[in-house]
Amino acid sequence: EMRLSRLDDAHARRAARLGVLLGVVLMVAVTVLDTAEAVSMSPGALSVLNLPIIAAGGLVLWPLLRLVHPRRRPTEHATEAAEPEAAQPDQAEPDDASLGRGIATAAFALARGVAVGAPVLAAAGYYAASRELFLNTSITLGVLGVSTILYTLVRNWVEDQVATDGQEHAGDQPRGSGLRLIPVVAGAVILVLALPALALLWGARPADLAEVWSILVEGGSIGGARIAPGDFLAFLVVFAQIYTLTRMLQGLLSRSVLPNTRLDTGARTSLLSFVGYAGFATAGLAAVS
């Protein structure tokens, strides 16, 4: 019921099997090759042992990427399910959606290059390069996949809450509209947690991450003033508090005050807009100060 791709059941089952098989190849690669290195096997023997493992990984990774590629066309099953939506007038795709799909397409192109390049490097005798390239790329795809699932769970929950709130308060301003900020915050948190893992995976040292963390905590000097992450957090908290109070005031005016006046609809709308702009400006000035 919550499938992230547009695959039908048969292709989804095949992709799941390939994903599990890729995990098995990774397990074999780490276990066998690390054991071979621990017993001081010769470089030539390591290269011979490495080639079939990396080749098997490439043979699994290539069709898996082909199945879950972001540019893959909807299957027949998915097209039938989307017919009611397709009947609506075409709408321009948001810029952020097309940008995200473009980044995903580029990442998948690099991964498919690894699926071919790593076995070629292994066949040429470049043991360390082929091993690190294949393992790191595969684990990176896993980290990105887990991050995508977590973000999608949060986003779908928020969309369900907003839809329910809109149905319960039809005709009024939905009180759950503020929930739309939750996916943004969740995405930022997931990104912050994923970046250190990916950095360590691709060669960063724990000392490097500790140094970056120290800079983030202590802040930096900008224009003679020292700015720390706590200052940005205080900015967000103050802005959110005043902006929330502004929305509450707008709701009070629209429901309890303005309906009891002789103002026409246009004047009420103008007054509510003025209150909103004034509150937004006040929140911004207070947060900056």
C-alpha positions as CSV (number, residue, x, y, z in Angstrom):
1,E,0.0,0.0,0.0
2,M,3.0,2.3,0.4
3,R,5.2,1.4,-2.5
4,L,7.8,4.1,-3.3
5,S,8.2,3.0,-6.9
6,R,5.7,2.7,-9.8
7,L,6.4,-1.0,-10.2
8,D,3.7,-3.6,-10.4
9,D,3.8,-6.7,-8.1
10,A,5.9,-8.9,-10.3
11,H,8.7,-6.2,-10.9
12,A,8.5,-5.2,-7.2
13,R,9.1,-8.8,-6.1
14,R,12.0,-9.1,-8.5
15,A,13.5,-5.8,-7.2
16,A,13.1,-7.0,-3.6
17,R,14.9,-10.3,-4.5
18,L,17.7,-8.4,-6.2
19,G,18.1,-6.2,-3.1
20,V,18.4,-9.1,-0.8
21,L,20.9,-10.8,-3.2
22,L,22.9,-7.6,-3.3
23,G,23.0,-7.7,0.5
24,V,24.3,-11.3,0.4
25,V,27.0,-10.3,-2.1
26,L,28.1,-7.5,0.3
27,M,28.2,-9.9,3.2
28,V,30.3,-12.4,1.3
29,A,32.6,-9.6,0.1
30,V,33.2,-8.2,3.5
31,T,33.5,-11.6,5.3
32,V,35.7,-13.4,2.7
33,L,37.9,-10.5,1.6
34,D,38.5,-9.2,5.2
35,T,39.4,-12.7,6.3
36,A,41.8,-13.1,3.4
37,E,43.5,-9.8,4.3
38,A,43.7,-10.9,7.9
39,V,45.6,-14.0,7.1
40,S,48.0,-12.0,4.9
41,M,47.0,-13.5,1.6
42,S,49.2,-12.3,-1.3
43,P,47.9,-9.4,-3.5
44,G,47.6,-11.8,-6.5
45,A,45.5,-14.2,-4.6
46,L,43.3,-11.4,-3.3
47,S,42.7,-10.1,-6.8
48,V,41.7,-13.6,-8.0
49,L,39.4,-14.0,-5.0
50,N,38.0,-10.5,-5.5
51,L,37.0,-10.8,-9.2
52,P,34.1,-13.3,-9.0
53,I,32.6,-11.5,-6.0
54,I,32.7,-8.0,-7.6
55,A,31.5,-9.5,-10.9
56,A,28.5,-11.1,-9.1
57,G,27.8,-7.8,-7.4
58,G,27.8,-5.9,-10.7
59,L,25.5,-8.5,-12.3
60,V,23.0,-7.9,-9.4
61,L,23.4,-4.1,-9.1
62,W,22.8,-3.4,-12.8
63,P,19.3,-4.9,-13.1
64,L,18.3,-3.6,-9.7
65,L,19.2,0.0,-10.7
66,R,17.4,-0.6,-14.0
67,L,14.2,-1.6,-12.1
68,V,14.1,1.3,-9.6
69,H,15.5,4.0,-11.9
70,P,13.7,7.4,-11.3
71,R,13.2,7.8,-15.1
72,R,11.5,4.4,-15.5
73,R,8.1,4.6,-17.1
74,P,5.1,3.4,-15.2
75,T,4.2,-0.2,-15.7
76,E,0.9,-1.2,-17.1
77,H,-0.6,-1.9,-13.6
78,A,0.6,1.5,-12.3
79,T,-0.7,3.3,-15.4
80,E,-4.2,1.9,-14.9
81,A,-4.2,2.9,-11.3
82,A,-3.3,6.5,-12.3
83,E,-5.9,6.9,-15.0
84,P,-8.3,9.1,-12.9
85,E,-5.4,11.5,-12.1
86,A,-4.2,11.5,-15.7
87,A,-7.7,12.7,-16.9
88,Q,-7.1,16.0,-15.1
89,P,-5.5,18.9,-17.0
90,D,-1.8,18.8,-17.2
91,Q,0.0,20.8,-14.6
92,A,3.6,22.0,-14.7
93,E,6.0,19.9,-12.6
94,P,7.4,21.9,-9.6
95,D,11.0,23.0,-10.0
96,D,12.1,21.3,-6.8
97,A,10.6,18.0,-8.0
98,S,12.3,18.1,-11.4
99,L,15.6,19.2,-9.7
100,G,15.3,16.2,-7.3
101,R,14.6,13.8,-10.1
102,G,17.6,15.2,-12.0
103,I,19.9,14.7,-9.1
104,A,18.5,11.1,-8.6
105,T,19.0,10.4,-12.3
106,A,22.6,11.6,-12.1
107,A,23.3,9.5,-9.0
108,F,21.8,6.4,-10.7
109,A,24.0,7.0,-13.7
110,L,27.1,7.0,-11.5
111,A,25.9,3.9,-9.7
112,R,25.4,2.1,-13.0
113,G,28.9,3.2,-14.0
114,V,30.1,1.5,-10.8
115,A,28.2,-1.7,-11.7
116,V,30.3,-1.9,-14.9
117,G,33.5,-0.2,-13.8
118,A,34.1,-2.1,-10.6
119,P,34.2,-5.6,-12.3
120,V,36.5,-4.1,-15.0
121,L,38.9,-2.8,-12.4
122,A,38.8,-6.1,-10.6
123,A,39.6,-7.9,-13.8
124,A,42.5,-5.6,-14.4
125,G,43.9,-6.4,-11.0
126,Y,43.0,-3.2,-9.1
127,Y,41.9,-5.0,-6.0
128,A,41.5,-2.1,-3.6
129,A,39.9,0.3,-6.1
130,S,37.3,-2.2,-7.3
131,R,36.5,-3.4,-3.7
132,E,36.1,0.1,-2.2
133,L,34.2,1.5,-5.2
134,F,31.6,-1.4,-5.2
135,L,31.2,-1.7,-1.5
136,N,30.9,2.0,-0.8
137,T,28.5,2.6,-3.7
138,S,26.2,-0.2,-2.6
139,I,26.2,0.8,1.0
140,T,25.6,4.4,0.0
141,L,22.5,3.3,-2.0
142,G,21.3,1.5,1.2
143,V,21.7,4.6,3.3
144,L,19.9,6.7,0.8
145,G,17.1,4.1,0.5
146,V,16.6,4.0,4.3
147,S,16.6,7.8,4.4
148,T,14.0,8.0,1.6
149,I,11.7,5.5,3.4
150,L,11.9,7.4,6.7
151,Y,11.2,10.7,5.0
152,T,8.3,9.2,3.1
153,L,6.7,7.8,6.2
154,V,6.8,11.2,7.9
155,R,5.5,13.0,4.8
156,N,2.6,10.5,4.2
157,W,1.6,10.8,7.9
158,V,1.5,14.6,7.6
159,E,-0.5,14.5,4.4
160,D,-3.0,12.2,6.0
161,Q,-3.3,14.5,9.0
162,V,-3.7,17.6,6.9
163,A,-6.3,15.8,4.7
164,T,-8.3,14.7,7.7
165,D,-8.1,18.2,9.2
166,G,-9.3,19.7,5.9
167,Q,-12.4,17.4,5.9
168,E,-13.3,18.2,9.5
169,H,-13.0,22.0,9.0
170,A,-14.3,22.4,5.5
171,G,-14.8,26.1,4.6
172,D,-12.4,27.2,7.4
173,Q,-8.7,27.7,7.4
174,P,-7.3,24.2,8.1
175,R,-5.7,24.1,11.5
176,G,-3.3,21.4,10.4
177,S,-1.6,23.5,7.8
178,G,1.3,24.1,10.2
179,L,2.0,20.3,10.1
180,R,3.5,20.8,6.6
181,L,6.7,22.1,8.2
182,I,7.3,18.7,9.8
183,P,8.5,17.0,6.6
184,V,11.0,19.8,6.1
185,V,12.3,19.5,9.6
186,A,12.4,15.7,9.3
187,G,14.2,15.9,6.0
188,A,16.9,18.2,7.6
189,V,17.3,15.8,10.6
190,I,17.7,12.8,8.3
191,L,20.2,14.6,6.1
192,V,22.2,15.6,9.2
193,L,22.3,12.0,10.4
194,A,23.1,10.6,6.9
195,L,25.9,12.9,6.0
196,P,28.4,11.8,8.7
197,A,27.8,8.2,7.8
198,L,28.4,8.8,4.1
199,A,31.5,10.9,4.9
200,L,33.0,8.1,7.0
201,L,32.1,5.6,4.3
202,W,34.0,7.6,1.6
203,G,37.2,8.2,3.5
204,A,36.6,10.8,6.1
205,R,38.3,10.3,9.5
206,P,36.5,10.5,12.9
207,A,38.9,13.4,13.7
208,D,37.6,15.3,10.6
209,L,34.0,14.9,11.8
210,A,35.0,16.0,15.3
211,E,36.6,19.1,13.9
212,V,33.6,20.0,11.8
213,W,31.3,19.4,14.9
214,S,33.5,21.7,17.0
215,I,33.2,24.5,14.4
216,L,29.4,24.1,14.2
217,V,29.1,24.2,18.0
218,E,31.4,27.1,18.6
219,G,30.2,29.0,15.6
220,G,32.1,31.4,13.4
221,S,32.8,35.1,13.1
222,I,30.7,37.0,10.5
223,G,31.2,40.8,10.2
224,G,32.7,41.1,13.7
225,A,29.9,39.1,15.3
226,R,30.3,35.5,16.4
227,I,27.3,33.4,15.1
228,A,26.7,29.9,16.5
229,P,24.0,27.3,15.6
230,G,22.2,28.2,18.8
231,D,21.6,31.7,17.4
232,F,19.9,30.2,14.4
233,L,17.8,28.0,16.6
234,A,16.8,31.0,18.7
235,F,15.9,32.8,15.5
236,L,13.6,30.0,14.4
237,V,11.9,29.7,17.8
238,V,11.2,33.4,18.1
239,F,9.9,33.6,14.6
240,A,7.7,30.6,14.9
241,Q,6.2,31.8,18.2
242,I,5.2,35.2,16.9
243,Y,4.1,33.9,13.5
244,T,1.9,31.3,15.4
245,L,0.4,34.1,17.5
246,T,-0.3,36.0,14.3
247,R,-2.2,33.1,12.7
248,M,-4.2,32.6,15.9
249,L,-5.1,36.3,15.9
250,Q,-6.2,36.0,12.2
251,G,-8.3,33.0,13.1
252,L,-9.9,34.8,16.1
253,L,-10.7,37.8,13.9
254,S,-12.2,35.8,11.0
255,R,-14.4,33.6,13.3
256,S,-15.4,35.8,16.2
257,V,-14.8,39.5,15.5
258,L,-15.2,40.4,11.8
259,P,-18.5,38.4,11.3
260,N,-20.1,40.7,13.9
261,T,-19.0,43.9,12.1
262,R,-20.6,45.7,9.1
263,L,-17.5,45.3,7.0
264,D,-18.0,43.7,3.6
265,T,-16.1,40.6,2.5
266,G,-13.4,42.6,0.7
267,A,-12.7,44.8,3.7
268,R,-12.5,41.7,6.0
269,T,-10.0,40.0,3.6
270,S,-7.9,43.2,3.4
271,L,-7.8,43.5,7.2
272,L,-6.8,39.9,7.7
273,S,-4.1,40.3,5.1
274,F,-2.8,43.4,6.8
275,V,-2.7,41.6,10.1
276,G,-0.8,38.7,8.5
277,Y,1.8,41.0,6.8
278,A,2.3,43.0,10.0
279,G,2.7,39.8,12.1
280,F,5.2,38.4,9.6
281,A,7.3,41.6,9.6
282,T,7.2,41.7,13.4
283,A,8.2,38.1,13.7
284,G,11.1,38.7,11.3
285,L,12.4,41.8,13.1
286,A,12.1,40.2,16.5
287,A,13.9,37.1,15.3
288,V,16.7,39.0,13.7
289,S,17.2,41.2,16.8
